[in-house]
Amino acid sequence: MIKIGDIELSDFPLLLAPMEDVSDPPFRALCKELGADVVYTEFISSEGLIRDAAKSVQKLDIYEKERPVGIQIFGANLESMIRSVEIVEASKPDIIDINFGCPVKKVVSKGAGAGILKDIPLMVKLTEAMAKHTHLPITVKTRLGWDDDSIKIVEVAERLQDAGAKAISIHGRTRAQMYKGEANWHPIAEVKNNQRMQIPIFGNGDVDSPEKAKLMRDAFGLDGAMIGRASIGNPWFFNQVKHYFETGTHAAPPSIEDRVAVARRHLEMAIDWKGEIQGVLETRRHYTNYFKGIPNFKPLRTRMVTSNESAGVFEVFDEIIEHFSAQEIA
């Protein structure tokens, strides 16, 4: 059994990665229903929280059906991060996660996200201060290092554990790589195999098939997998991995009816949460994967991603059922 603080999880839990404009409450709810063991919010700016910025505050919305759920925050200013912990606690998450891995320039340029990989002492100082400031478990998501010449993740992980982190998720790329090239899981395994490490080490990056998840578990010996891009428009991925672990075979792909039902619920929940306009806009990125593999689907997809009203998208859902429900999709 894997534990984050006092939170008990199954062996090799599957975690939904925090993804900007993706891992919002509607999508987290679907992933949770379909096999995710822990879900994380989109990353939230500590500066935005303490300024009461509407977009940041809205990201604090969490719901009972998601638990255990982690709220992820980023920042590089100690005072702001401490104050944001107090604000986050009021939302009653199960976990507070610190983002030390986002490679996006607007975050890195402020010394936050992966930018803090250039200042490991500050990274440790922030973690320690936040761990002391809350009763909730503090976890960390980070990368291997700033670039290939500065990979010190074994030492960094030790120091984060000593500072009070209760689990660490490591993306197998450097900041310099962004999302290019292959993720390198070998340094993550070195962290896990370090006898000083007592906390869970989760792998992240390129877990895009049940076989890859099994490799991460069996060959690399990690404690769990954090799933990001493979889940977009494919919340079934978590249960597909678990089915493969249990049987050694691939689960049957979701039927057309299943795909439409989940995509419809996703859109309905998004509208309930953010209103018609934002709900329609923010579910668009999922449709390509929801309906992947359907032949001659492009005209329908184009209508879905260009419609500014939910009625137009719901109309396409009905047409999909009408035209494709008898087909088997790989």
QUIWOQUI-V529810 format. One record per residue. N is the residue number from 0. PSI is psi in degrees with one decimal (999 if undefined). Layout:
n->(N N)
psi->(PSI PSI)
This chain:
n->(0 1 2 3 4 5 6 7 8 9 10 11 12 13 14 15 16 17 18 19 20 21 22 23 24 25 26 27 28 29 30 31 32 33 34 35 36 37 38 39 40 41 42 43 44 45 46 47 48 49 50 51 52 53 54 55 56 57 58 59 60 61 62 63 64 65 66 67 68 69 70 71 72 73 74 75 76 77 78 79 80 81 82 83 84 85 86 87 88 89 90 91 92 93 94 95 96 97 98 99 100 101 102 103 104 105 106 107 108 109 110 111 112 113 114 115 116 117 118 119 120 121 122 123 124 125 126 127 128 129 130 131 132 133 134 135 136 137 138 139 140 141 142 143 144 145 146 147 148 149 150 151 152 153 154 155 156 157 158 159 160 161 162 163 164 165 166 167 168 169 170 171 172 173 174 175 176 177 178 179 180 181 182 183 184 185 186 187 188 189 190 191 192 193 194 195 196 197 198 199 200 201 202 203 204 205 206 207 208 209 210 211 212 213 214 215 216 217 218 219 220 221 222 223 224 225 226 227 228 229 230 231 232 233 234 235 236 237 238 239 240 241 242 243 244 245 246 247 248 249 250 251 252 253 254 255 256 257 258 259 260 261 262 263 264 265 266 267 268 269 270 271 272 273 274 275 276 277 278 279 280 281 282 283 284 285 286 287 288 289 290 291 292 293 294 295 296 297 298 299 300 301 302 303 304 305 306 307 308 309 310 311 312 313 314 315 316 317 318 319 320 321 322 323 324 325 326 327 328 329)
psi->(136.9 138.2 136.0 103.0 -122.4 4.2 117.1 130.1 169.8 170.2 136.1 65.2 154.2 125.6 136.5 121.1 149.6 120.9 126.3 130.3 16.9 -57.5 61.8 174.4 -42.5 -45.1 -38.7 -40.3 -42.0 -44.2 -38.7 -45.7 -32.1 26.1 -8.1 135.8 -35.3 139.4 147.3 146.5 167.9 156.0 145.1 132.0 126.9 -37.4 -39.5 -38.6 -46.4 -17.5 -2.9 34.2 131.1 -43.5 -40.6 -43.9 -38.6 -30.8 -9.8 -9.3 119.7 158.7 153.1 -37.5 -11.2 -17.3 147.1 136.2 139.0 138.1 126.6 131.7 155.0 155.4 170.5 -1.2 122.5 -48.6 -42.3 -40.7 -39.1 -44.9 -35.8 -31.1 -43.1 -38.8 -43.0 -41.1 -33.4 -22.7 -6.3 52.3 171.9 -24.6 146.0 124.2 140.2 128.5 106.7 28.2 -15.3 124.4 -0.1 137.9 -42.0 -23.6 -47.9 -35.9 -18.6 7.1 9.0 -179.5 -134.8 -14.1 -27.8 -12.2 -12.7 -7.4 73.8 -40.3 -38.4 -39.7 -46.3 -42.7 -43.7 -45.0 -46.1 -45.4 -40.9 -38.8 -35.4 -17.3 -1.6 153.3 -11.6 149.8 133.6 126.5 165.0 138.1 128.3 -175.1 177.3 -31.4 -178.0 -45.8 -177.4 -24.7 -3.2 32.3 106.7 37.4 -29.0 -48.0 -42.7 -43.9 -40.6 -47.0 -35.6 -39.0 -45.8 -27.8 -9.4 1.3 138.3 -9.1 154.1 129.4 128.3 121.5 129.9 37.2 160.7 169.5 -38.2 -31.6 -20.7 -116.2 18.6 163.2 -176.5 144.3 138.4 109.0 -8.8 -44.3 -28.9 -39.7 -34.5 -38.5 -48.4 -37.2 -5.2 119.3 -16.6 -18.5 127.6 -9.8 159.7 141.4 116.0 138.7 148.0 144.2 113.8 19.2 83.5 13.6 156.9 -34.8 -39.7 -40.0 -41.5 -38.2 -44.1 -38.1 -51.7 -41.4 -32.4 -13.5 23.8 166.7 -15.1 172.9 134.8 122.2 127.5 -98.2 -29.4 -18.4 -13.3 121.4 14.2 59.9 -12.0 -15.0 -38.4 -47.4 -30.3 -40.9 -45.3 -37.6 -41.9 -40.7 -41.0 -34.1 -19.5 6.5 162.4 136.0 150.9 138.8 153.8 141.4 168.3 -42.1 -41.5 -43.6 -46.4 -41.9 -43.4 -41.9 -37.8 -46.8 -40.0 -49.4 -42.5 -44.1 -37.9 -40.1 -42.0 -35.8 -46.2 -0.9 166.1 -54.2 -54.3 -36.2 -43.6 -46.3 -41.6 -7.7 -8.9 -40.2 -16.3 -19.5 -34.0 -44.2 -34.3 -35.9 28.3 138.7 -6.9 123.4 143.8 38.9 -12.6 -45.2 -39.2 -42.0 -40.6 -42.6 -39.3 -42.7 -3.5 -10.7 131.8 2.1 142.1 -30.2 -38.9 -37.3 -43.3 -34.5 -41.3 -40.0 -44.7 -40.2 -36.1 -46.6 -43.8 -40.4 -26.0 -4.8 -24.9 -9.2 147.7 128.1 130.2 999)
